[in-house]
């Protein structure tokens, strides 16, 4: 393994090196649909996974604003890899916020180094399948642990993970959050879905058939609405918006390069670039705790910009962009992801209104 310089700041030249390597592999990853082992290895070698964890567990304790800046750069290079990292980071955050010192000591150091992989399986507690009368993942409380029955519908890299942070609902309506070892008897990772984009994230259903999880793997609960109990942050917040803004930056940069020799692109490119600059400023302000706008507003604008900028880049590329392997076509497909992933109802409604030509925000 080469001795890579660890990225210790979003301004590090090593981040430029990593992003070039990720971008060079992005199209092949998209075409193959294969799990991006090498990209994730590179991120581990460059110390990316340390950004999000405390130094007590081998991390670098980056500030929220620096994490957002780092994510923006990574997402502009390879959205698939960066999306996987957000799911990994989300799992790490929930583990780090749990009360169990044993769990943190056991799981977090190898996650910080990149030796192991963890992911999230909590969409059924947030936005997916909540309309159903019967919880899709159910828990039975045992003398020292829980028995799980059911499934988590949208798990990224379940078959690659040593641990899945997931939740389940008890008969009385209370919920638990658990670090589920994937080697537990009864855990079955189904064939990942073939997606419009990001198929290489290997996102699909994970089923539990009478899986017994010892109490030492409990992260939170039993409580009502365990995801809202303050353990490890919220879902569908700045991370998802940041991915959208990062992808938009790749499209805007493409337009800027094209507009140097094409006057017809100057005005639309300038407008999209101005929209990007304003949105990035507001995003970073919100990450820094300056409440200039809401999470919902940021997500709505990020969804709008990523759709408009990627389609503009394809339009500028003309027929060449419609050929498989050109990044603008991939960016357009990837932008659709933000219409469906952790998309709150108000954001979805705003998108529908904009597409119908009745939006004003």
N, C-alpha and C positions, 0 to 999 in steps of 0.2 A: 504494500500500500504506500503510495507517495506521501511525503510529509507535507500536507497542505497547511497553509497559514490559516489559523482560525479567524473567522470574521468576528471582530469585537465591537463593531459599530456599523450603522447603515452607511457611513461614509467610507468604509474600508475598501481599498482597491481590490481586496480579495473577493468582495461581493461582485464586483464587475467580472472577475474571472469566472466565478461560479455561474453567474447569469448567462455568460456566453456559452458555457458548456451545456447548461440546461436548454437554452434556446436552440442549440444545434441538434438536440435530440428530440425536440418537441413534436415535429411532424412525423417522425418515424414511430414515436410512441402512440400518436393519434391513429396512424394507419394500422399498426399491429394490434392495438388494444391490449398489449402485454403490460403487466405490472412493471412500473419503472424502477426496477431494482437498482440500476446503476445511478440514476438521478438521486435516489434517496441515499445511496452510499456516499455520493459526492457531498450531499448536504451534511451527512454525519462527519465526513472528513473535514469539512470547512467549519464545523462547530455550530451549524444552524440550530440544531435541537437544543443547544444550551441557552439560546436566547430567552427561552420562555420559562426557565426554571431557576429557582433560588440557588445561590452558591452552595448552600448546605447539601444539595443533591447533585452537585457537579455542574450547575448552570451558571449563566452570566447575569441573570436578573436584569434583563433589558427593561427599560421603561415602556409604558404602553405606547407612547408616541414613537419610540424607536422600533418597537415591534411592528407597528403599522407601516413605518417607512421600509422596513425590511421586507414585509409581505408585499408591498407595492412593487418592489423590484423583482421579487421572485415570480409574482403572478404575471408580470409583463413578459417574463422569459418562458415560463411553462406553467400554464394554469393547472394542468392535471397534477403535477408534482406538488404545487403549492396547496391545492385543495386537500390532497392527502395529508400534508403537514398540518393543516388546520384541524383535521379530525384527530390526528395524533396529539396535537397540542391541547385540544379540548379534553381529551382523555387524561392527559398529564395534569391539567389544571384541576380536574375533579379529584384526582388522586391526591394531589398536593394539598387541596383544601380539606381533605378528610381528617378526622381526628386520630386515625390509627398511625402511630409512629412506625409500627412494624411494616405496614403496607408501603409507606413512603420509603423506608430504608430498603425494602425488598424490590420495589419496582422502579423508583425514580432514577437512581444512578445509571443503570443500564439503558434507560430511555434517554437520558441526557447525552450519553456517549454515542447513541445510535446502534447499540448492540442488540436491542430488542425493539419491537413495534407494538404499540397499543392504539386502539381506535374507539370511536363512539358508536353506540347503538341505542340512541334515546329519542329518535324522531317520533316514535309511537307515543311518547309522553308530551310532545310539544305540538307538532303540526300534522303528523301523519296518523291516520286511523283513529283519531280521538272521537270521531263522530259515531263510532260503533258502540252498541250497548254493552258488549262484552270486551274487556281489555284483551288485546292480542298477546300480551305477555303477562302471565299471572304468577303469583308467588304464594306459596304455602309456608307459614312460619313453622320451623322445627325447633327442638330444644336448643340446638347450637347451629343455626343457619337457616337456609331457605331452600325450598324446592321450586324450580322454575318449569313452567309449562307454557308453550306458545312460541312466538317469534318476534324478532325485531326486523322490520321490513327494509330499512335502508342503512346498511352497515358498509362502510368503506374499508376494503382490505381485510375483511373478517378472516379469510383463510390464511392471510399473511401474519395475523396478529397473535401474540402470546396472550394478550388480555383484551377483552372488550368491556368498556364501561357501559353498562346497560341498566335499565330499570324495569320494575315489575309492580303489579298492583295486587294487594292483598284482598281477601273477600270483603273486608270492612271498608274498602276504598282507599286506605292508606297505601303509600308507595315506598319502595326501597330503591336505592341506587347501589349497585354492586360492581366490583371489579371481577369479571367472569373469566377464569382461566379457560382458554379455548380447548385445552386438552382434557377438560372434564368430560366424563362419560355422559353421552346424551346430547352433546353440542354438535350441530350439523350446519356447516356453511354451504348454502345452496349455490348453484351456478350463478355467477354475477350476471346482472342484466346487460344486454347490449344497448347502449345509450346513443343518443344523437351525437353526443360528444362526451369526453371524459370516461369512455369505456374502460380505459386502462386504470382507472381508480378502483376497478373491481368492486363496485358497489352492488350489494344484493342482500338477500334475506339470510338471517341466521336463526336457526330453529333450536329450541330447547325441549328435549323430550325427557321430562322428569329429572332435570339436572339438579343435583344437590350442591349448593354453594355454602361452604362453612362460614360461620359468622365472622371470622377474621378478615374476610374479603368484603365486608359491608363498608360502604362509603358514607351513606346517609340514610336516615329513616329508622323505622317506619314513621312517615308523616304524610299528611295530605300535600299534594302538589310538590313532590320532592325536588323537582327541577327548579322551582321558585324559592327553595329554602336557603339560597345564598351559597350553595356549595359549588365553587368553581366557575362562577360567572354565568352569563346567559347565552342562549343559542340564537342564531340568526341576527346577531348584532353587528358590531364593527367588522368582525372577521369576514363575513360574507360580502358586506359592502366594499371592504378593502380589496377583495379579490376582483370584484367587478371594476373598481377604479383602476386597479393594476392592469387588467386586460384592456381597458379603454386607453390606457397610456401607450400600449404597444400600437394600437390602431392609429392614435393621434400622431405618434412619432413617424409611422409609415406615411401618413398624409403630409406631414411636414417635409419629409425627404422628397416626396413626389412633387410637392408644390414649388420646389426650388426651380424646376424647369417647366412648370405648367401653370400659367397665370389663371386658368379657369378654376384651379383648386385653391387659390389663395384665400378668397373670402370665406368659403365654408370651413377651410382648415383653421383660419384665424378664430372663427366663432367656436368651433369645437375645442380648440386649444384654450380659449378663454373660459369656456364652461368647465373644462378639466381643471384649470388652475384654481378656479373658485371652489370647486368641489373638493379638490385635494386640500386646500387651506381649511375648509370647514371640517373635513374629516380629521385632519391633524389636530385642530382645535378641540374637537370633541374627544379625541383620544387623550389630550392633555388635561381634560377636565373643564375646559372652557365651554360653557353651555350656550353656544351661539345658535344651535339648531338641535333637532331631535334625531334619535336613531332612525325613526321612521322616515323623516325627511331626507336624511342622508341615503338611506336604502332606496327610496323612490327615485331620487336624482341619479344615483349610481346605476340603477337598472336602466333608466332612460338613456344616460350617456353611453353606456356600454353597447346598447343596441344601435344607437344612432352612429356612433363612431366606427364600429366594426362594419356596419353596412356601407358607410361612406368609404371606408378603406377598400372594400370589395368593388364598389362602383368605380373608384379611381383606378383600381388594378385592371378593370375591364375583363375581357374573356380570360386572361391569364389567371386572374384570381379565382375563377370558377373551376380551374383544373385541380384535381386532387394533388396535394403536396404544397400548394401555395398557402402561405400563412393566413391571408385575408379570409379565405373560405373557411378555414378552421376556426378563426376568431369569431366569425358570424355564428357558427354552430355552438361554440362555447358560450357565447353571449346568451343564448336561449336558456342555458342552465339557470340563470338568475331569475327567470320567470317562475321557476318551480321549486328551487331549493330553499328551504326555510323562509318561505315568502309569506309574510303576514297578510291577512286579508286586506287591510288598508293599502298596502303596497301593490297587491294584485289589482285592486279596484282602480288605483291611479294608473297602472299600466294599461288596463283595458280602456280607460277613458282617453288616455293619450293616443292609443292605437285607433280609437274611434274618432279622434280629432276634436274631443271636447275637454281636453285636459289643459289646465293653466296652473303651473306651479313654478 
